[in-house]
Amino acid sequence: MHIYIMKALVFDLSSQEWETSRGFELRDIAAPAIDESKNPMDADHVIIKITYAGICGTDRGIWSRSAFRNHILKSMASQEHTYRVLGHELFGEVTAVGSQVKNIVAGDKVTCESHVICNQCYQCVRGEQHVCTNEKILGISTDGGFAEYVKVPAHIVWKTDTTRIRPEVAVMQEPFGNAVHAASKTDLNGKTVAIFGLGPIGLFLTLVAKAMGAKKIIGVDPNPRAREMAMRLGIDEVLELHIDENAPSSRNKEVVDRMMEMTDGIGADVSFEMAGFNNSINNCLAATRRGGAIVLFGIKNGDIIIEDYNRVIVQGYTIHCVIGRRLWDTWEITRRLLEDSANGIQEKIFDVILNKGDGTILPIGEYIPEVFEKKMAMHPKLLIKF
């Protein structure tokens, strides 16, 4: 069989130590192929030729070696090659399918669920695939989409109509789905919503909450560019957060007081914690009304301090924890929101979050680590074009 060599962005143990390195390496590696005679499991896999791949917070954490060390190194210990192809947000065209694949054919335009689920564990058989016990994650525990081609199981592939969703937005269905899943945890219609953390998912959430009928949306973030973007996306109010380095776990009294003023002393009906910082979690708890709902999405390793835990109980909060996307309910809602031209969501994602592609779409052939890092600092969302 002829082996095709492709370009990919990788973390490679043969040239990089986790503790002393930084960034991604652009490498020429063997492209994946469907070969059922050599690997019978290929029968239910497909090959996707990547058009766009998206950079998210996870990739930024891997770049700086501040996240997913154990997941990546443990998964690489049992494989033949020394590298991990990174990336879990992808969009492209199917070029080959295994003999057992149904409903997907060469030529289909597709993206993927990033969690490679087993469909057999206790959770999966009960319709809770988003918390699969045996999941692998593209670009972390198995090779991902920062490459010209990727091989994935057919059961995580999601077909997309590019006449209704443009490819530059289609590649972001996976992270947009995070916002959809979070917003779907409780009824937002007619509610006052607070979003703590206006990173990419928080920005997506402003659009989703508006589409789901939120009466008023208030965002909180220390980054002026994030606050400005949120206003351009149509958020109602934004509050500046001044971070006290001497009190990293404590709520910010100024933010909480302003939030209460803006809600007539009641607090937000629904608060979303999207940042994962300890003080942000306490701000979220303190700014939510009695009997309100709190959705926790931001991830933080290690312990956190909850201020006045008694208050959490007495306030009668309902707390939801969100990971990934529900398969395939979240994806169906995502598709409906993005295909609906009346809500303007797709246009705002491209024009504001992607800056109409100006400086945010980087051809793989022009990859330079120093330039790439500067772009990541400038923009909440970047796409790699293959």
Secondary structure, 3 states (H helix, E strand, C coil): CCCCEEEEEEEECCCCCCCCCCCCEEEEEECCCCCCCCCHHHHHEEEEEEEEEEECHHHHHHHCCCCCHHHHHHHHCCCCCCEEECCCEEEEEEEEECCCCCCCCCCCEEEECCEECCCCCCCHHHCCHHHCCCCEEECCCECCCCECEEEEEHHHEEECCCCCCCHHHHCCHHHHHHHHHHHCCCCCCCCEEEEECCCHHHHHHHHHHHHCCCCEEEEEECCHHHHHHHHHHCCCEEEECCCCCCCCCCCCHHHHHHHHHHCCCCCEEEEEECCCCHHHHHHHHHCEEEEEEEEECCCCCCCCCCCCHHHHHHCCCEEEECCCCCCCHHHHHHHHHHHCHHHCHHHHHHHHHCHHHCCCEEEHHHCCHHHHHHHHHHCCCEEEEC
